[in-house]
Amino acid sequence: MTKSSGRLKRILIALTLAIVAVPATAVGAGVWLYAAADVSTVGRVEFANPLAVPPLADSTVDKDGTRVFDLEMQPGHKEFTAGQQTPTWGFSGDYLGPTLRAERGEQVRVKVRNSLDEASTVHWHGMHLPATMDGGPHQMVNAGDNWQPHWEVDQPAATLWYHPHPHGATEKHVQRGLAGMFILDDDKAAELPLPKTYGVDDLPLIVQDVKFEGAQFDHGHRTMANTGFLGDTTMVNGTLAPYREVGDERVRLRLLNASTARSYDFGFDDDRGFSLIATDGGLLEGPVTLDRIKLSPGERAEIVVEVHPGERTVLRSYASPDSDFWQDRFGGNDDSFDILELRAAKALRSSPELSDELVGPAGPEVPDGSDPVRERSFDLRMSGINGEPMAMDRIDASVTRGTTEVWTLRNRDGMPHNFHVHDVQFRVLEVDGERPPPELRGPKDTVYVPGSRTVKIALRFDGPADPDTPYMYHCHLLYHEDGGMMGQFVVVEPGQKAGKPPVGSDHDHR
């Protein structure tokens, strides 16, 4: 029996049992809801809008060498469709934000101003930095206030991002448009024969799903959708129905799933292969040839795709069922989207062949899990992690600076979840007791954990220690996070005990 026929058989059995168990009117409503719940834009998108590329953020360099950026959270309006002004939020613009870029070893400072009418935060997703600079829910920036986080970039080249993280309101703030990329560079990556001209053969792709009611965003949740908001169309870098003209044989796509609940199974409409070169936290040991890469909310992947003169190819998200036909249908895994059309020029610039080795024999800078000082388990349910909903005044775990731990993540309620850990990049050791697939062998800070799945990860905590200021771990399906599917940990020195989070205190103005 094929996978599709087996799945159809399970659906028919379930519907038959439903017919026996409940009145005909209820069954009819359930069948209608199920049949109407999937969404597809495949073959229906007229790619008419040039892809916007977020500008590189301007910066200055202080006398002490610190690179300084300015970011303003601000309200605005944007014409996603001609003649329709949609109210939005953005960073230093009407929607989304500029791409920040810094090099390993640099000191950076970001001057954040909140010009919104409510408090928010700016979290540096994937960044290794002090807890007071992390931009989590303990570093709120009140309306009209300023914040200046600063830190040393001490991690490999990677595609990171920034977004709000106010406790209980993250979904709403991200949906309105507060998000942007933060690209890190280092000397080793700069020497590799990779596409690297930003906006030319190196393209940031911030993928979001949206829904409109007239000119307004519609942020309502679908009936039966306990994953959170699921839109009926997609946009890239704030562009609906986008196309991009490319002039090089090889193009690097920095994929960011900036949706609040939807996972994407990226591929191309002609099933061409592509080279996966990096995951959340940086480069793989060597390129991996794939024709699909699934990213849940918050995850990133860098891929290199080859194009031929004059051709067109469409970046698509394919239906990607997990195991539960009900959750797949109402959680969006049965949906499919045409996302971006690449249009190759009639004459292309030649691109160098990819190297077989990217980071060298030492591999990515993540622990291998061979010497953990402690193992922990995390049971994931929408109602909370390990049976506890988030509490701002409770420290859930203390980890010792300079040590490695192994964490086991177990999905206990059957609905889709993922797991993001602040401050660190981790290694996925196992998926259901087996070696992870190639796309999960690079440095990660977010990992998909679908229904009944168990994932084991290794993490190293290099500090600095701060017993009073926690980092977060949480589901990055933001409806789940806002509902309390989050916990807190602090990094301490050997023998040091956790302190007390400064709940209700002002953010750090240093």
Residue, then its C-alpha position, 0 to 999 in steps of 0.5 A: m500500500t502506498k503512503s497516499s492510499g494508506r492515508l486515504k484509508r485512515i481518513l475514510i475509516a475515521l469519517t465512517l466512525a464519525i458517522v456512526a458516533v454522531p448525528a448526520t448534521a454534525v458529520g456533514a459539518g465536519v466533512w465540509l470543514y475538513a474538505a474546505a480546510d486546505v489551501s493551495t495557490v499552486g498554478r494560480v499566482e501571477f508573479a507580477n511584482p518585483l521582489a523587494v530586497p531589504p536594504l542593508a542597515d546603515s551603521t557608524v563606527d565609534k572611536d572604540g571600534t563599536r559598530v552602531f546601528d539605529l532601529e526604530m519600531q514605528p507604525g506605518h501604512k503600506e500598499f501591498t496591493a495598488g490603491q489599498q493602504t494597509p496599517t502596518w508596523g515596521f523597523s525604520g520603515d513601514y513594514l519589516g526592517p533593514t538587514l543588519r550585518a556585522e562580522r565575527g569579533e566586532q563589538v555592536r550596539v543597536k540604538v532601539r527606539n520604540s515609537l509605537d503606542e505600546a511596549s515591545t521588545v527586540h529579540w536577536h534570534g540565534m545570537h549568542l549574547p548576554a541575557t540582559m541584551d537578549g531582548g526577551p520579555h524581561q527587556m521590554v521597551n516602553a512606548g516612547d522609550n529607548w534601549q541600547p543593547h551591546w555585545e561582541v559578535d562571537q559566533p560563525a557566519a550565519t543568517l539570524w533574524y530579529h523580532p519582538h518578544p513581548h510575553g503574551a503578545t508576540e504573535k500580534h507584533v510579528q504579524r504586524g510587520l516587526a521582523g528583519m534579518f541579521i547576517l553575520d560574516d567571518d573570514k572563513a566564510a568569506e574565502l569560500p566560493l559561495p554567492k555573496t553579493y547581497g541582493v544580486d546572487d545572495l538573496p534574503l527571503i523573509v517568507q510569511d503567510v498573510k490574509f487580507e480583509g479589504a485593505q486590512f490584515d486579517h489575523g483571525h485563526r481558522t476554525m479548528a486551527n489550534t496551531g495559530f494563525l494560518g494565512d491564505t497567501t504568502m509574501v516574500n520580503g513584504t512583496l505579494a506575488p513576487y518575481r526576481e530576475v537573476g543574472d548568475e548561474r548560481v543563486r544563494l537563497r537565505l530562507l527565513n520562515a517568519s510566519t507565526a504558525r505555518s511550516y513550509d516544505f520548500g522545493f521548486d516546481d520542477d523538482r530540481g535539486f539544490s545545495l543546502i549549505a547552512t542551517d540556523g546557526g551557520l555552515l554545514e561541513g559540506p553541501v547537501t543535495l536536496d529537493r525539499i527542505k522543511l522549515s517551521p516558524g523561526e528556522r532558517a536555511e541557506i540553499v544554492v540553486e542553479v539556473h539556466p539562461g532564459e528559464r523560469t522556476v518557481l520556489r514552492s511550498y509543498a503539502s507535507p503531512d506528518s502523521d495525523f490527518w486531522q492535525d495536518r489538514f487543520g494545522g496547514n501541512d496539507d496546504s501548498f503555495d507558489i512563493l517566488e518566481l526566479r527569472a534567469a537572464k538570457a546570458l548569465r554570469s558564471s559562478p564558481e563550483l561549490s566547495d565540497e568542504l565548507v567548515g573543515p574537518a572540525g565541523p560546526e561549532v556545536p557540541d557532539g553530546s559526548d560529555p554532557v554534565r546533565e540530561r533533561s527532558f522537556d514534555l511539549r504540550m500547548s498548555g505548557i512545558n513539563g506541565e507548567p505554563m510560563a511564569m515570569d517570576r519562575i526560573d525553570a532551569s539553571v545551567t552551569r557556564g562552560t558545560t554541555e547538556v543533552w535535552t530530550l524534547r517530546n511532543r506529548d499532545g499530538m499537535p505540531h510544535n517546535f522548540h527554540v532555545h535562546d543564546v545557543q546553537f545546538r546539535v540535533l543528536e537523534v530523531d526518534g532514536e535515529r540519526p537525524p537527516p542531513e538537513l538537521r545535522g548543522p547548527k540549530d537554534t530551532v527544531y521542528v517537533p511534530g506530533s509524537r516525535t522525540v528529538k534529542i539535542a546537545l547544547r553548550f552554555d558559554g555564558p556569561a553567567d547571570p543568575d538573575t536574568p533568564y533566557m527563554y526556551h519555547c515553542h516558536l508557533l507564536y500562538h503557543e508561545d503567547g499561551g504559555m508554552m515557554g520556560q526560562f533558564v539562567v546561566v550560573e557559575p559552578g556552585q552558584k544558585a539561580g536568583k530572582p528575575p527582575v519582574g516588572s523592572d525597567h529594561d537595562h539602559r546601559 
